[in-house]
Amino acid sequence: MKKVVTFGEIMLRLAPRGFLRFSQANSFDVVYGGGESNVAVSLANYGVPVDFVTR
């Protein structure tokens, strides 16, 4: 099986709980994402060899 290489960046989203505004929150849920990283993770879950390149 051929290896898939994705190029991009990983995004970090800080989401306040309870629909609070950012300035009102004391804690945040951390969610990682980004189109390229989502594709790489999904392919890896299916057993496809994947590399992720970023800078």
Secondary structure, 3 states (H helix, E strand, C coil): CCCEEEECCCEEEEEEHHHCCHHHCCCEEEEEECHHHHHHHHHHHCCCCEEEECC
